[in-house]
Amino acid sequence: MNILLTGFEPFGGEAINPSWEVARALNDQVIAGATVHARCLPTTFGGAPQALADALSIVRPGLVIALGMASGRSEISIERVAVNLIDARIADNANERPQDLPVRDEAPAAYFSTLPIKAMRDALRAAGHPAGLSLSAGAFVCNQVFFELQHQLVGRGIPSGFIHVPALPEQAARVQPTVPSMGLAAQIDAIRLALAVALDGGESLARTLPDEGAPTS
């Protein structure tokens, strides 16, 4: 099996994007018999959907996780839902700032992740990684890619979804030391584990947790 793991190029004046740094660090790694294929998507509304479609066509994955950076978040955020909305707070890397537009005309209002999101969160927490579920992937290119991913894979039986990662410490230090951050090595370990749980469908975790399980709120 092939895994498609995407990240984004830097944006918003940053010189680095942890989503891509994590993805490329895991490129070519074999996890539970599946090979990771990392792809960097442009942080542009015009270019990201086609880059994603090209990657899906070339890699032919059995699992897809898209990564993005969410500055200000303190944990690995596993997204639950992508909404059919583009409403850019800042300009993308092509200096475009579309607002109040659908990701796709004549498409549903939203798509849910098809990953075992609670099992992934519980496994990350059990391993000591700050992790939670998120009900908003925003309305920038991250959400657009999440929506496009779920739309393109409808009915194909391929688990897919989106995870936001925090800023890196060096990024936070340039803004304000109190801005939440997470080191790159910890992010790589967390996403590697998330991929393993997604491949397993959460079945192994269910067999190892106590009967009452982990918190699910």
C-alpha positions in Angstrom: 0.0 0.0 0.0 1.0 3.6 -0.6 0.4 6.4 1.8 0.0 10.0 0.4 1.2 12.5 3.0 1.0 16.2 2.0 2.3 19.4 3.5 2.3 23.0 2.4 5.1 25.4 1.3 5.8 28.3 3.7 3.3 31.2 3.7 2.4 34.4 5.5 6.0 35.6 5.5 7.4 32.4 7.2 10.6 30.8 5.9 9.5 27.3 7.0 6.3 25.3 7.2 6.3 22.4 9.8 3.6 20.5 7.8 6.0 20.0 4.9 9.0 19.5 7.2 7.1 16.6 8.9 5.9 15.2 5.6 9.3 15.1 3.9 11.0 13.7 7.0 8.6 10.7 6.7 9.0 10.4 2.9 9.9 6.8 1.8 9.5 5.4 5.4 7.7 2.1 5.6 5.0 2.1 8.3 3.1 -1.2 8.9 4.1 -2.4 5.4 2.9 0.8 3.7 5.3 3.3 2.0 4.9 7.0 2.7 5.0 9.3 -0.4 5.3 13.0 0.6 4.2 15.8 -1.6 4.5 19.6 -1.0 1.4 21.6 -2.1 1.5 25.2 -3.0 -0.2 27.5 -0.6 -2.4 29.0 -3.3 -6.1 28.6 -4.0 -5.4 28.3 -7.7 -2.7 25.7 -7.5 -3.4 23.4 -4.5 -6.4 21.5 -5.8 -4.6 20.5 -9.0 -1.4 19.5 -7.2 -3.5 17.3 -4.9 -5.3 15.7 -7.8 -1.9 15.0 -9.5 -0.5 13.5 -6.4 -3.6 11.2 -6.0 -3.2 10.1 -9.6 0.5 9.3 -9.4 0.7 7.8 -5.9 -2.6 5.8 -6.0 -2.7 5.7 -2.2 -4.6 3.5 0.1 -4.5 6.2 2.8 -4.2 10.0 2.6 -3.5 12.5 5.3 -3.0 16.1 4.5 -1.0 18.3 7.0 -1.2 22.0 7.6 0.2 24.5 10.1 -2.1 26.2 12.6 -0.1 28.9 14.3 -1.5 29.5 17.8 -2.6 25.9 18.4 -0.8 24.0 21.1 -1.6 20.4 20.1 -1.8 18.1 17.1 -5.3 18.9 15.8 -7.1 16.1 14.0 -9.8 17.8 11.9 -13.3 16.4 11.8 -15.0 18.3 9.1 -14.2 20.3 5.9 -16.6 23.0 4.9 -17.5 24.2 1.4 -16.2 27.7 2.0 -13.2 29.9 1.1 -12.9 33.0 3.1 -9.3 34.0 3.3 -8.1 36.1 6.3 -4.8 36.7 4.6 -3.6 36.5 1.0 -2.2 33.3 -0.4 1.2 33.0 -2.0 -0.2 34.2 -5.3 -1.5 37.3 -3.5 -5.1 36.2 -3.9 -7.6 36.7 -1.1 -10.9 35.2 -2.2 -13.8 35.6 0.3 -17.2 34.1 0.8 -16.9 31.6 -2.1 -17.6 27.9 -2.2 -14.7 25.5 -2.6 -16.8 23.7 -5.3 -20.1 24.8 -6.8 -22.9 22.2 -6.5 -21.0 20.3 -3.9 -22.2 19.4 -0.3 -21.9 21.9 2.4 -19.4 19.8 4.2 -17.5 16.5 4.3 -16.4 14.5 7.3 -12.9 12.9 7.8 -12.9 9.2 7.1 -10.0 8.5 9.4 -10.4 6.8 12.8 -10.0 10.2 14.4 -10.8 9.3 18.0 -8.5 6.2 17.9 -5.8 8.4 16.5 -6.3 11.1 19.2 -6.3 8.5 22.0 -3.2 6.8 20.7 -1.3 10.1 20.5 -2.4 11.1 24.0 -1.4 7.7 25.3 2.1 8.2 23.8 2.4 11.6 25.5 1.6 13.8 22.5 -0.8 16.7 23.1 -3.6 15.9 20.7 -7.3 16.8 20.2 -10.1 16.8 17.7 -11.0 20.1 15.9 -14.3 21.2 14.4 -12.8 23.9 12.2 -10.0 23.6 9.6 -10.5 27.3 8.9 -11.4 28.8 5.6 -7.9 29.1 4.0 -6.1 26.8 1.7 -5.9 24.1 4.4 -9.7 23.7 4.4 -9.8 23.9 0.7 -7.4 21.0 0.3 -9.3 19.0 3.0 -12.6 19.6 1.2 -11.1 18.7 -2.2 -9.5 15.6 -0.8 -12.8 14.3 0.6 -14.7 15.3 -2.5 -12.3 13.5 -4.8 -12.3 10.3 -2.7 -16.0 10.0 -2.2 -17.1 6.4 -2.6 -13.6 5.1 -3.2 -13.1 3.5 0.3 -9.8 5.3 0.9 -9.4 6.7 4.4 -8.5 10.3 4.3 -8.4 13.5 6.3 -6.5 16.5 7.6 -4.3 17.2 10.6 -3.1 20.6 11.7 0.3 20.8 13.4 1.5 23.6 15.7 4.2 26.1 14.9 7.8 25.2 15.5 9.7 26.8 18.5 11.8 28.9 16.2 8.7 30.3 14.6 7.1 31.1 17.9 10.3 32.8 19.2 10.3 35.2 16.3 6.8 36.3 17.2 6.4 35.9 21.0 7.9 33.3 23.2 4.5 32.5 24.7 3.0 31.5 21.4 2.3 27.7 21.5 4.8 25.5 19.6 6.0 21.9 19.3 9.4 20.7 18.3 9.9 19.1 14.9 11.0 15.7 16.2 7.9 15.5 18.4 5.7 16.4 15.4 7.3 13.7 13.3 6.9 11.1 15.9 3.2 12.1 16.4 2.4 11.9 12.7 4.2 8.6 12.3 2.0 7.2 15.1 -1.1 8.8 13.6 -0.4 7.1 10.2 0.1 3.7 11.9 -3.2 4.0 13.7 -5.0 5.1 10.6 -3.6 2.1 8.7 -4.8 -0.1 11.5 -8.2 1.5 11.7 -7.8 1.9 15.4 -8.3 -1.9 16.0 -5.0 -2.5 17.9 -5.6 0.5 20.1 -9.1 -0.7 21.0 -7.5 -4.0 22.2 -5.0 -2.3 24.4 -7.0 0.4 26.1 -8.8 -0.3 29.4 -12.5 -1.1 29.1 -13.6 2.5 29.8 -11.3 3.8 27.0 -9.9 7.3 26.8 -12.0 10.5 27.0 -14.0 11.1 23.9 -15.2 14.6 24.2 
